[in-house]
Amino acid sequence: MKSDPINKGIDEKLFKKGIAINKNTPYHRLLGMNLSMVDKGIAELTAVVREEHENPAGNAHGGMIFSLFDTALGMAIGTLGSYKITSLDADINFIAPAKPGDTIKVTAKVVHLGKSTAVAEGQAYNQDGKLLAVCRETFFNLGSIGK
C-alpha cells in the first residue's frame, strides 16, 4: 500500500509541486511511480514491478528502471528550486534483476547544480535492500521557471 510522501525539509510549495507532478504525469502513473520522500537535493521514488514491465527474460525491463532513475534524479534537482531541465547524458549500471512483484526504491541525490548543467546520481534497491542498479545523469539547466 502506498503511503503519503514525506517532506524532510524543502519549501512546502516545491513539495506540493513535486507531488502534483508525480500524481498528474501519465507516464508516472503508467509505471506506478510514487514519490515517497524529499529533502534538499534528495528524492526517493518507489514502484512495484508488474507483469507489463517485464522484458523477455521475465525481469523488469531496463527502460522501466531507467525511467525511475530519470524521474527521481530530476525530482531531486526540483527540490532545490523550480528549474527547467532536460536530460543530456546518463550512465546506468544494472547489477541485479528485479522480478515482478518486487518493490524498487530509487534514492537520488544532486551532486552539482550550476548555471548550465546539473548532475545527480542514484541507487535502486529492491524490498530486501539488494542493490539493483546505479545511475548518474547530467541535465541541461534551462533556468528557473518564471524567469
N, C-alpha and C positions, 0 to 999 in steps of 0.2 A: 504494500500500500504506500502510495506517495505521500510525503509529508510536506508541509509548507517550508519554503526556503528560509534560511537563517541569514540575517544581516549581522555581521560581526564588526561593523564599523564604517560603512560607507554612507555617503549622503543619502537620505531617505528618498529623494527624488530620483537619483540614479538607481537605487534599489528597486523602486516601483517600475521604472522604465525597463530594467532587466527582466523583471517578472512578466511584464506585458509583452515584451519581445518574445520571450520563451513561450508564453501562452498563445500568442496570436500568429506565430510564424508557422504556416502549414507544414513545412519540411520538418520542423522540430516535432510537431505532432505526429507526422508520418513515422518518424523514428522513435517516438515515445521519449524524447529528451525531457528531463526535468531538472531545472535549476535547483540545487539543494543548499548551496552556501556561497556567500560572497564576503570578501574582506577587501581592503585596499590592495589592488593589484593581484587579487586571487579570486578564482571562481571554481566551483565544483558542480559538475553535471552528472546525472545518472540516467541509465536506460537499461531496460530489460531486453535481452536478445530474444527476438521472436522468430518463428519459422521463416517468415518472409525476409528476414535479414541474413539467411544462410547463403553461403557460397556452395558450389557443387560438392565440396568435401564435407558439408554439414556443420561448418563452423561459421561464426559471424563473419560476414564479408568485410574485407579490409576497408572498403569505402564507407561502410557504416561506422566503423571505429574512427576512421579519419574524420568523418563528419562530426562526431562527438568532440574530437580534439579541436577542429576548426572553430566550432561554436564556443567551446569552453575557453579557448585561448583568446578569441575575440571578446568574449564577455569579461574576461579578466582585465583586458585593456579598458573596457567600458566602465569598470569600477573606478577608474581614475579620472573620468570626465566624459563628456558627450563628444566622442571622436568619431569621425567618418573614416573607416579603414577598409582596406581591401587586401586580400592575400597576394603576396609577391612570390614566396617560396616556402616550401615545407619539407622537412625531413622526418620520416617516421620509421621506427624500428619495431617490427612485430616480434614479440618474444614468446608468447604462448597463445594458443587459440581460446576463444570464448565460444561457448556452446549455447544452443537455445535454452532459455530458462535462466542463464547467468545474468546477474546484475553487474553492469560495467559502471565503474565510478571513475570519471576523469577529473583530476585536480590540475588546475592551470595556474601559472604564475608569470607575471610580467617581469622580464629581465632588463628591458630597455624601452624607454618611451622618449623619442626625440621629435624634432620638428618634421622630419620627413619619413622616418621609419619607426616601427615598434617591433619588438621581439618578445615572444612568450614561449614558454616550454611547459610540458605537462607529462603526467604519467596516467596510465589506465590500469586499473586493478579489477579483479572480479570480487565477488562477495566473500571469498575466503582470504582476500588480501594478496592473491597471486598477481604478480606483475604481468600484464598482458602486452603492453606497448609503451614506448616513449616517443615524444614528438617535440620538435622545435620548429616554430613558424615565424617568418618575417612578414610584416604587414606594411603597406604603404599608408602613411598617415595623411589623409586629405584635409585634415584640420578639424577644428571644433565645430560641431553643429551649431548653426546660428551665427557663424562668422562669415 
